[in-house]
Amino acid sequence: MRAKFEAASLPAAPNFSFEADLWQCGRQWIAGVDEAGRGAFAGPVAAAGVIFLPERDLADRLSGVRDSKQMTPRARQTWALVIRQAAFTWGVGYASAQEIDALGIVPATRLAMQRALEKLSPQPEHLLVDYLELPEVDAPQTPLVKGDARSLSIAAASILAKTARDAFLLELDDQYPGYGFARHKGYGTAAHRAALESLGPCREHRLSFAPLAAMKEVSR
């Protein structure tokens, strides 16, 4: 069940308050889970899961971690390295553009999250998830509205998902030149829309999304 959120309770920065409550209840393996790329026109949706241990200086070591959308690309890259070093275990999963078209974006996002969680060892005893619930995952869950602004584990997962997906889109830019994937990372910018009008969609575009539904995929 999603925890109630009041805007006035939003902290100045994400912290370990949710994790601390669970640690004190005897649950050690608490995974923060978040996604990146849910609203893009092209490329996969990515998700990450990350588990930290309750180390005394951990919050200080992660003091610059924020919701990935609030950070510059350089800051995300820097903190992604810190997060991977500080985490006990972490994993990234994807759902492809084809899976998004077949399943819908929300089920595909859940699939990417499941795939990220499958890479964690040990498996989590509890999930802190940004907004979504994962009915196919057999673990207690706390879905949090604005979770990446409230939980450090979720914020860390958002950075790992975003940096992994950005790297994936840089590779797609080489495979599908002309769309500008390296610049806009698949999102529906004016330049991306102009490229679609000129080139048509490629295999990495989400043809089920309304702006692309009437377009015919080109073979590239």
N, C-alpha and C positions, 0 to 999 in steps of 0.2 A: 504494500500500500504506500502511495506517494506521501512523503512527509510534507505537512503544510508549510508554506513559505510566506513570510511577511517581509515586504521590502525593507522595512525599518531594521530588520535583523541581519541584513547583509553585512558581513564583516568588511573591514578595510582591505583585507587580503585573505585568500583561502588559508585555512588552518587545519589542525588535526583534531578538532573537537568531536566530530562524528566518529573518527577512528578511535580516539581515546576512550569514548564510552564503550565501544565494542571490545577494545583490548582489556578494559577493566572487568568486562563480563567473561573473560577467559577465551575470547576468540583471537587467535594470533594472526591468521592469514586473511587480511582484509584487502580486497582488491578494489581500487578505483577504476572505473571504466568510462570511456568517452569516445566520441567519433569525430571524424573530419571529412568534409566533402559531401555532406548530405544534400546540400542545395546546388551543387555544381551541375553543369550541363554535360560534362564529359569526365571520363575516368572512373575509377572505383570509388566506393565509399570505404574509408579506412576506420579502424577502431583499434584502441589499445587498452590493455589491462596492466596494472602495475600494483605490486605488493611491497610495502615498506614494513620494516620491523620497528617497534617502538624504542628507538635509540634516543638518548638524552639530547643530543645536539642536532637531531634530524631537521627540526623546523628551521633552525638557523642555517643549516646547509642548503635548504630549499627556499630561502627567504625571498628570492626573486621570482619564484614560480607563480604564474598567474594564468588565467584563462588564455589559451593560445591566441585568441582573436585580439587580445589587448597588447600583444607583443610584436616587436619587429622580427623579420626573418632571421636576422643575426642573433638576436636575443634568444629566439626559439632554438636555434642550433646550439648555442652555448649551453642553455639549460637542459636540452635533451641529453647532452653528454653527462652533465651532473646527475640527472635523474637516473640514467642507465647505470651509473656507478653506485648511486646510493640505494637503488632498489634491490630487494632480495631476489625478485624475479619480475620479469616483464615480458610482454608479447604483443605483437601487432598482427591483425587479421584484415582481410579485404573481402568485399563482395564486388564482383565485376559489373560493368555497365550492362552486360547481357542479363546478369542475375537481377539487377535493379529493374530492368524492363519486364522480366518474367514474374518477379515476386511483388514489386512495388518497393518504394524507397524505405518505408519503415521496416517491413520484414527483412529486406536486404541489409539494413543497418544492424538489426538484431543478429543476423547471420554473421556479419563481420565481427561483431562483439563476441559471439560464441567462438569463432575461430581464434580470436585473440586470447580468450580465456583458456582454450584448449592448450595453448603454449605455455601456460604458467605451471610451474612445479615448485612447491606443492599446489594443488588446486585450492582455490579460496574457500574459506568457511563462511564468508559474508561478502556481498557486493555492495558498493556504493556507486550508483549509476547516475549519469547526468540525464535526468528526466525520464528516460525509458525504463520499462520493466522487461525482463527477459524470461518469458514463460517456459522456454525450452531448457533453461539452465536450472539444475536441481541444487540451488543454494539460496539461503535467505538473502533478501535484497532490500535496499533502501534507495528508491528513486528520488532524486533531489532536484527540485526546480532551481535553475541556476547553480547546479552542482559544481561546475568548474570555477565558480567564484566563491564557493563555500568550503569545499573539501580539497586539501592539498593533494590527496591521492587522485581525485578526479582531474584536477588541474594538470597534474603531471601526465596523466593519461592523455589529456587533450593535446599536450605538446608533443608527445611521442607519436600520436596518430597524425597530427598535422605535418610534422617534419618527415615522417615516412611517406605520407601521401604526396607531399611536395616533391620529394626525390623521385617518386614514381612518375609524376607528371613531367619532370625534366627528361626522363627517358622517353616518354611518349612524344615530347617535342622533337626528338631526333627521328622517331619512327614516322611521325605525321607532321612534316614541316608545313608551315603556312598558317596554322591555326593559332599559334602563339601560346601554346600550353605552358611554356616556361615562364611566361609573364603572368597570365591570369589563372593558372592552375585549374583550368576547366570551368571556371565560373562565367556567368553570362554577362561579361563586360561588353561595351559597345564594340570594341575591336574583335572580340570573339564572335559576336553576332554578325559583324561585317564579313568575317572569314567564312562563316557558315553560309551566308548569302552567296558568296563567291565560289566556294569549294563544295558546298553540301556537307552533310555530316559524314564522319568516318566511323570505323568499327568501335571506337571508344566513346562515341556519343550515346546519350541516354534517349533513345527515340521515343520513349513513353512520356517524356516530359513535354508539356504543352507547347513550348516554343519550337520544338523539333518534330512534333508528331506528324506534321504535314510534309516533312522533308523526306526525300529518298536517300538512303544510305549509299554512299559511293564506295567502290571497291578500291582500296588503297593499301 
